[in-house]
């Protein structure tokens, strides 16, 4: 059984490394005992997201419904032949991750099955499920069962997850709108995306980022550097987007080159070591 556990966790690690260089870098800087649990959370989240975002030639609703059923069974039974779900249930059961967080996440994935424009309520509901609760799952790992510490850091983790997701929305505006038929920002219309609208969105993100950074400074040492690196990467991406005109944001997917990610990693490490964050 130990070998199966290891193989399953390795599948989640491979999934993370293949899909996200930025999160992979951050995870490697977590304390050694935190890396595998976070790989397992990311693998679970990534597979659910793939169902709704890329499996266009298949029945997405059927696949997501089955994924939800298999997730519940894996958690209740303590085993799954799906290695991603098996590694995830190991983490859920070890760290007593609240099932309502998992359910909230899966509900947001279900929202992506239909083309729709979002009002403020749906926008906040989607961000809560798709990003904030993922941060809370990780926080339950970082605080290792310390409920008081979890509650203290909870609003900061939610703010950071919210900032990350809103930046993703800005970066992926073109793809979401034209290819997936989605418009997450409340009342967003492509032909009315101007400097004023962009600035309002950016001010909202800035507030989340400021609160998120406060929380990072309060994290245990074992998780602080890894989360800070993710923050630095997203903040760099955010600054790059802010320097672009609305039309430029709509015309291309803005990214940070790998060489710059490495530079950000090195800079973040030294700031952390010198206690400058």
QUIKALIN-V846851 format. One line per field, one symbol per residue. burial: + if it has 9 or more other C-alpha atoms within 8 Angstrom, else -. A space follows every 50 residues. Layout:
burial=???
//
This chain:
burial=----+-+++-+++-+++---++++++++++---+++++++++++++-+++ +++-+----+--++--++-++-+++--+-+--+++++++++++-+++--- ++-+++++++-++---+++---+-+++++++++++++++++++-+----+ --++-++++++++++++-++++++-++--+++++++-+----+---++-- -+--++-++-++++++--+--+++++++++++++++++-++----+--++ --++------+--++--++-++-----
//
